Amino acid sequence: MTSDITGPQMSRIDRIMMDEMGVDTLQLMELAGDRVADMARRHCGIDLTRNPRIVALAGTGGNGGDAMVAARLLHVWGADCTVVLTRAREDYTGITAHQLAILDRLGIPAIEPGLEALPAAELILDGLLGFSLHGDPRGETARLIALANDHPAPILAIDLPSGLDATTGEVGTPCITATWTVTLALPKTGLVHAPAIVTGNIWLADIGVPSVIYEKIGVNIPNDLFSHSSLICVR
């Protein structure tokens, strides 16, 4: 596996990208969502020509926005997508509310809390929680994790399985059991320490962070890391 970073280091990278490079959060979210959708299209065993059903679980944070972008793109590419929300629509703010509004305009269903079971699907996208998680998932998020784990469809986790500590690798109760994890920028240290049964196969996705940004936080990566592909299987 290539160099890995902690949750706080990833937060610093996001801040440097915005403050020093002028790359705003919406740009990063769009690129992350594109990488997730491309991962689903290329490596998760779905055939978009057959209108596969995909359920995207979307929390109120950045990972939820990434899941919404991925669902939108997969919809455009031929999938029958449904987004399941962790909270009422009015609790989604900023760019996640922006992404939700786009889904509405495209007619992609976004379901508020209360489902007894997840819809039938060939693939589940896990965008419930991100690298800022501390402690066990709670409430509706915890319930959706349990429903996803009980669902027969394979799960693609965005950045890391929801419920996994990004830095320590501690597996929360509950925690998504992913078939694949597509981690953004660099693998989080928690993925290195987590059992493979939780992370599944780990793929690294390029979101356009230049090596000079990593150097600012003391991490060195090859300049040609993504020269051949924007998605790399690392475990």
N, C-alpha and C positions, 0 to 999 in steps of 0.2 A: 504494500500500500504506500502511496506517496505521502508527503508531509501532511500532518494533521494539525488542526487548530481547535482551541477551546471555544465555548460559547461566547465569553467576553471578547476574545480576539476577533471573532466574526462580527460582533457588534462594532468594534473599532474599525474593521475593514469597511463595513457599511457606512459608517460616519465619515471616513476619509474619502470614500468614493463620492459622497454627497457634498461634503464641505470643500474639498480640495480639487476634485475632478469635475464637479458640477453635474454628476450623474444622479438624477433624482430617484426617489424610491419607486415611482411608477415605472420608470425605465427598467430598473432592476427587476421589478415584479413581472413585467411583460416578457423579459428575456428568460427569467426563471420558469415562467409558465410555458413558454415555448419549448424549453429543454425538457420539461416534464411530459408535455404532449408528444414530443418526438421520441422520448424514451418509451412511452406507451405504444406508439405506432410501430416502432422498430423492434422492440425487445420483449414485449409482454404478451405475445401470442394472440393478439386480436387482429381480425381482418376487417379493415374499415370499409371494404366494399360490401360487406354483409350487414352493415348497420348495427354493430355490436352495442349492447347496452352497457353504459359506464355510469357508476355512481361516484360523485366527488363529495367527500366530506370536508366542509369548509368552516374553520373557526373564524373568529373576528380579527385575527392578526395577519401578519404577512404571509404565512403559509396558507391561510384560507384564501387570500387573494391569488396566490400562485395557483391553487387548485381551481379557482374560478377561471383564470386565464387558460389553463390547460383544458378545462371542460369546454370553453368556448371554441378553442382551436380544434379540438377533437370533434365537436359538433359540426364545424365547417368542413372537416375532412370526411364526415360520413357517419359518425357515431350518434347514438341516441343517448344523450347525456341528461342526468338529473343531478342537481346539487342539493345536498342536505346541510342545513344550517344548524349551528349549535345554539343560537339565540334568536330572538325576534329580529325582524328586519331593521327596526329602528335602532338596534344596538350595534349595527355595522356602520362605521363612520370612516371618513377620509377616503383613502383609495380603495379600501375593501367595499365601501358603499358604492363607489364609482364602478367597480367591477360588477357588483350585484345589479346595478342599473343597466349595464350592458347586457347581462344575461336576460333581464326582463325584456329588453327591446328585441332580442333575438328569439324570444319565446322558449328559452331553456328553463324548465321548471326549477325553482329554488324553494325547497320545502322547509318551513319553520319547525321548531321542536314539537315532538308529540308522536312521531312514528313509532308504532309497536315493533316493526321490523323494517329492515332496509329493503328497497325494491330489488327485484331480480336483476342480475347484472353478470357480465362476463369479466368485469374488472372494477376494482374499487381504488380510488385515489384518496390517500390519507393526507389531508391538509388541515388537520385539527389543531396541532400544537407545533411550536417551533423550538429554536435553540435557547429561548429565554425561560423555559419551564423550570420551576423549582418545586419539588414535592410531587405527590401523586395527583393525577388528573381527578377532577371532581365533577359532580353534577351531570349535565347533559353530555358533556364531552366524554366522561367516563362511560356513560351508558352507550354512546355511539361506538366507542372503542370495543366494548363487549359485543355489540351487535355485529360489527365488522369482523371480529375474530370468529364469530359463530357462522358467518356467511360462507357459502361454498366458493365464492369468487376469490381469485388471488388478489393481493393487496400491493399496490405500489405506494410506498411511503415517500413523501416529499421532504427532503433534507435529512430527516431521521424519523424513525417510527415514533408516533405520538405516545408519550409516556416515558420515553427514554431520556435520561439526563445527557445533554449534549457534551458535557465536559467529563463526567465521571464514568458514564456508561451504566449507571445504576438503572435497573429496570423497575419502573413504577408499577403500581397496582391500581388500575389495569395498564397494559401497554400493548400497542399494536404489534401483532406478529406478522411481519411483512414477508412477502415473497421476493420483492426487490426494494431497495432503497436507492433513490437517485439523490445524491447529496450535492449541494451547490457550492461552487467555488473550490473548497477543499474539504476533505472528510473531517468531521468533528471527532475529537479525541474519544468521545463516548462510543462512536461506532467501532473504534479499534478494540475497545475493551468489552463491548457487548457480545453476547452469544449470537452465533450465526442464525439460530432458530428465530431470533427476534428481528434481525436486520435483513435476512435473506441475502441475495447477491447484491453487492454494493457497486453502484455505478457513480462515477464522478462527472458532473456537468459543468461546462464552462459558462460563466455568466459575465465574462468580459473584464475580470479584475486583472490588471497588468502586474507583472512581477515586481515592479517598483513599489506597489502598495504593500505587498507581502513583506518586502524588505523593511518597510517602516515599522512593522511589528516584530521584526527579528526572525522571519520565516523566509527561507530561500527555496524557490521552485525553479525548474528548468523553463527557459523562455519558450521552448518548443513543446511544452506539455500537451497542448491541444492542437498541434500542427496538423494532425491527420484526422481528427474527429473531435466534435464538441461533447461526445459522450465516451467515457473510458470505463471499462470494467476493472475494478480494483480488488474485488474479492468475490 
